[in-house]
Amino acid sequence: MICPNCGSQDIYRKNPTERTVYCDRYGYSWEVKQPQTPLLREKVYQSKGAMKGTHYVSVWYCPTDPSKYSFALIYGAGVCQFNEFSDDPYLSGIYDSPQEALEAGIAEVRNKD
């Protein structure tokens, strides 16, 4: 990623879960769609069914409404593709809080057989 104002690669975030990116060259800052790391992440073990094993549920900002949240699922070496949002096919749902999105992702894992 480079600064859209000056093209510098010397950019940073104060916190990896924030969407604000800073460039010190000219004191510029801007918002990006997603943070560098998920807002929440939880490991969930599914003990039965075809999808038996460890899953990771992560919570991100919703791609269509930045005031809402969505979840992503990782299983094995792959990311589940939901195709609910054209901007990000790996996210699912629109939830009011990060905790709601996390719980929905965990429920999705538990309901897979």
N, C-alpha and C positions, 0 to 999 in steps of 0.2 A: 504494500500500500504506500502511496505517496501523497504528499500534501496537495490538495486540489488548487490551493492558492499559489504556491511557489514551486511545486515539484520536488521539494526536499524529501529525502527518505528518512530524515532524522525526526521521526514522529514517535509519540508515546501515548499511553493511557495511564492515568493515575491509579486505576484499578481495572483488572482484566474483565470484571463483570459490568463495567460501564460502557456506554456507547459513545461517549465523548472522546475524541482523539485530538491531541495537541501537537502543534508545531511551534517550536521556539524561535525559528528564524525570523518571523514577523509577528509573533504573538497571536497566531491564528488558531482557532479550534472549530471543529465541526462534528456533527452527529452521523454515525453510521447505523446501518440497519440492525446489526447484531453485535453483542460484546465479543471479546476474544475468547472467553470461556463461558460455559453455561451458568445460568443463575443458580440452579440447583442440579444436583446429580445424585442418583442413588443406584446401587447395585441390587438387583432382584434375582433370586434364584428360583427357577421353575423346576419342580421335581418330577413332573409327569408330562406326557404328551410328546408330540413330534418336535416341539421346540424346547425340549428339556435342556437345562443348563443356565448359565449366567447371562443375564440381560442388563443393560445399562439404560436407565431412563434419564434424560436430561431436559431441562426446561430452558426455553429461549423466548424472546419477544415474538409475538405473533406478527407474521409478515404483512398482514392486511390492516392491523390496528395496533400501533406501538404501545397503546395503553393496556393491552391484553397479553396473554401468554399462551404458548403452545409447547408440546413435548415432542421429543425425538426418541427413537428406540434403536439401540445397537445390540446385535446378537452375533456372537462369534466375531468374524472379521467384517461383517456387513452392517449397513445402516438400512433400516426398514424404510421403504418408499411408500408414502400414503397418497401422494398426488392431490392433496386437498388445496394446495396453494400453488399457483403457477410460478411465483417467485422463489419458493422453496419446497420442493416435492417431498422433503424428508420430515417436515413438521406436520403435526396433527392437532386439530381442535383449537378452540378459542375460549380461554378461561380468564376469569377475573383476577386470580391471584396465582403466583408461582406455585404455592402449595396445592391448589386445585389442579393445576396442570400436572404436577408430579403425581398426585393421587390417581388422576385419569390414566397416566402412562403406566403406573403400576397395575391398575385394574386391567388395562389392555394386555399386559404380559400375563397376568393371572388367567385371563379368559382365553388365551391361545391354547389349543390342544394339539 
